[in-house]
Amino acid sequence: MDREIKARWVAALRSGEYEQGHASLRVGDAFCCLGVLCDIAVRDGVIGEPTIDEGEYAYGRLMERGVLPTEVEVWSGLHIGDPVVVTDTSEDYPLEENLSSLNDEGMSFEEIAEFIEDQL
């Protein structure tokens, strides 16, 4: 992942400026962790303003609602719509989870920021 973009994403997640939401990139004023990265991409002009349908936001050319649009994947250097991190190494094999799953399971933005900082 691009280091500058990662630093900005982690800082945004920790800033307290974003209300954490679940099950969608953004609904109303609530964002999932991936939606925060989409918001940064919009501000940088990587993708246009999202469309809004009944309060749910859709981003990028393919109108993504739950994973990163391709444009954001490429720009950020992630090359995957829902990045995977290792969350537990105490078993015989590491437990890997998508960031959206961690977000939807109730992990805080601070905790998610730690995984992004350490693994992406």
C-alpha positions in Angstrom: 0.0 0.0 0.0 1.2 3.5 -0.7 2.8 4.8 2.5 1.4 8.4 2.3 -2.1 7.2 1.6 -1.9 4.6 4.4 -0.7 7.3 6.9 -3.6 9.6 5.9 -6.1 6.7 6.2 -4.9 5.7 9.6 -4.9 9.3 10.8 -8.5 9.8 9.5 -9.6 6.6 11.3 -8.1 7.9 14.5 -9.2 11.5 14.2 -12.6 11.1 15.7 -14.1 13.0 12.7 -15.8 9.9 11.3 -18.8 8.2 12.8 -18.4 4.4 12.5 -21.1 2.6 10.6 -21.6 -1.0 9.4 -22.6 -3.1 6.4 -22.0 -0.4 3.8 -19.2 2.0 2.8 -21.4 4.9 4.0 -24.9 5.4 5.1 -25.9 8.9 6.1 -23.0 10.3 8.2 -21.7 6.8 9.2 -18.7 5.3 7.5 -17.1 1.8 7.5 -13.3 1.8 7.6 -13.3 1.3 3.8 -15.7 4.2 3.4 -13.2 6.5 5.1 -10.6 5.7 2.5 -13.2 6.4 -0.2 -13.9 9.8 1.4 -10.2 10.6 1.2 -10.2 9.5 -2.5 -13.1 11.8 -3.2 -11.3 14.7 -1.6 -8.2 13.9 -3.7 -10.2 13.8 -6.9 -9.5 10.1 -7.5 -13.2 9.4 -7.8 -16.2 11.7 -8.1 -18.7 12.4 -5.4 -20.7 9.3 -4.5 -24.3 8.9 -5.6 -26.9 8.6 -2.8 -29.8 6.2 -2.8 -32.0 6.1 0.3 -29.1 7.3 2.4 -26.7 4.7 1.1 -23.6 6.0 -0.8 -22.2 4.3 -3.9 -18.6 5.1 -5.1 -16.7 4.9 -8.3 -17.5 3.8 -11.8 -19.1 0.6 -10.7 -21.1 2.2 -7.9 -19.6 0.1 -5.1 -21.4 0.1 -1.8 -19.5 -2.5 0.2 -16.0 -2.7 -1.1 -13.4 -0.3 -2.5 -14.0 0.8 -6.0 -11.2 -0.3 -8.5 -10.1 3.3 -8.8 -9.4 3.5 -5.1 -7.7 0.1 -5.0 -5.3 1.1 -7.7 -4.7 4.6 -6.3 -4.0 3.4 -2.8 -1.8 0.4 -4.0 -4.1 -2.1 -2.3 -5.3 -3.9 -5.4 -8.1 -5.6 -3.5 -11.6 -4.3 -2.7 -11.6 -5.6 0.9 -8.1 -6.0 2.3 -7.3 -9.0 4.5 -5.2 -8.9 7.7 -4.1 -11.5 10.2 -6.0 -11.1 13.4 -4.9 -14.1 15.4 -1.7 -16.1 15.4 -2.3 -18.2 18.5 -3.6 -21.3 16.6 -1.7 -23.6 14.3 -2.6 -21.4 11.4 -3.2 -17.6 11.3 -6.7 -16.3 11.3 -7.2 -13.9 8.4 -10.2 -11.5 8.1 -11.3 -8.8 5.8 -11.3 -5.2 7.1 -15.0 -4.9 6.4 -15.8 -8.0 8.5 -13.7 -6.6 11.4 -15.6 -3.3 11.0 -19.0 -5.0 10.9 -18.2 -7.2 13.9 -17.7 -4.1 16.0 -14.0 -3.6 16.0 -13.3 0.1 16.6 -11.6 2.4 14.1 -8.6 2.6 16.4 -8.2 -1.2 16.4 -8.6 -1.4 12.7 -6.1 1.4 12.2 -3.5 -0.7 14.1 -4.0 -3.6 11.7 -3.7 -1.3 8.7 -0.6 0.4 10.1 1.1 -2.9 10.9 0.1 -5.1 8.0 -0.8 -3.1 4.9 
